Every structure is written in C-alpha cells, then in structure tokens.
Amino acid sequence: MVALAHSKMTVQGQVSVPAKVRQRLGVGPGSVLEWDDDGGRVVVRRAGRYSSEDIYRALFPIPPARRSFEEMKAGIRATVKRRDARR
C-alpha cells in the first residue's frame, strides 16, 4: 500500500494536513477531523460525514414492515386513544 501523503509533527504535537488529503476529504480551514482507532491503524476522516439515512440504517439494520395508509391511520388512532386515556 502506497501512502497518499506524508506529514511531520511539530514539538507541540501539531500536524499539517497535506493538500492531497485535504482535497480528498473535502476539508478546509475550520473543518473538524475525526481520528479513529481501527485495530492497529489510525483512520482520519472528516467529522459529520454520515447522513441521517446512514445513522438510521446503523440503528435499524432490519427495515420495518411496510404498512398501508389505513394501517398507519389505525395505528395513530390507537396511540392517540391510549395516550388520551391516561389523562
């Protein structure tokens, strides 16, 4: 595996992100980067790259069963009825 680019760390622990990497990640001044331990290697990525759909799929790997419009209306009705009965 050939390295994309190289950086040198300063005495204060700062690292410059090479232009090729900045372009590849689509980052610029003020961008936030995430550093993740991936079992023996460190992965750097732009923070907040996940869409709401990515997060939904991670939380709910099995999609819910499809419902008809009438089934959804009946479910909403039942939920409202239960909620209002508690008051």
Stockholm file with secondary structure:
# STOCKHOLM 1.0

chainA/1-87         MVALAHSKMTVQGQVSVPAKVRQRLGVGPGSVLEWDDDGGRVVVRRAGRYSSEDIYRALFPIPPARRSFEEMKAGIRATVKRRDARR
#=GR chainA/1-87 SS CCCSCCCCBCTTSCBCCCHHHHHHHTCCTTCCEEEEECSSSEEEEETTCCCHHHHHHHHCSSCCCCCCHHHHHHHHHHHHHHHHHTC
#=GC SS_cons        CCCSCCCCBCTTSCBCCCHHHHHHHTCCTTCCEEEEECSSSEEEEETTCCCHHHHHHHHCSSCCCCCCHHHHHHHHHHHHHHHHHTC
//
